[in-house]
Amino acid sequence: MTLMKTISVRSLTFLVIPALLIASSCGSSQPSGEEIMERAFARHGGEYLKNLEVDFKFRDHKYKATLIDGEFTRQERLGLDGNSTSEKSYLTTTMGSGPLGLPTVNSVIHFALLPYNINDSMAHKELMCTSKIKGETYYKVEVAFHSNGGGEDFEDVYIYWVHKENFTIDYLAYGFYINGGGVRFREAYNQREVNGVRFQDYINYTIDTDFPAHELDLAFINGDLREISRIDLEDIEVVSK
């Protein structure tokens, strides 16, 4: 997995594809973005996510993280031989600001524990529209961070597609700066629960044209995305603290 610094999708050129816009709709009688993400947080583990120790394998490394009272006290990456290759302890983390010295470790653990970071008090959640993907209806929610306490990358924006009935996060999107910039769209699969916490793997897609992250569901529906990798977690262990 290539882990890259994200950027605000507002800086990407907005493409309008009239033939696809029928796949999304907006309405006034919808729950708020905050309410939707609270339901998603509960569905993916809720209180279990606030006090736990989690271990898992991702490609050629093992990862460990500890949360106490909703705050990370440890994130660590180890080689498969058990030797630590990167470690840092700290009190808080947000989805929009990787802890200094551990951008890669933080990113891997962040995606493994979604939607833990979405519940951060500095995250602003806004319902955009509803979207229908593969016959299922989703709330489309933009999650951004306030400048006061939101970290250096507070302008970063993430998009989450939350199932309207069961409140699972089945798709997500974001943008990045590196290598000329671009966007990523992830489709969840292999969902499973370990000691009350929902984990899922992802198919990682990109698109070869300048395209806004907000509208990647439309490109996905239209078959315009290209698969570039799979994010598979193995040997997951969760211990409640």
Protein Blocks (a to p, Z undefined) as FASTA:
>chain_A
ZZdddddfklpccdddfklmmmpccdfkbccfklmmmmmmmmnnommmmnccddddehja
ccddddeehiafbdcdddfkopafbdcddfbdcfklccehilmmmmmmmmmmocklmmpm
kbccddfbdcdeehiacddddddddfehnajklmbccdddddfklopafbdcdddfeghi
aadddddehiaceehiacddddddddfbdcdfklmmmmmmnopaccfbdcddehiacddZ
Z
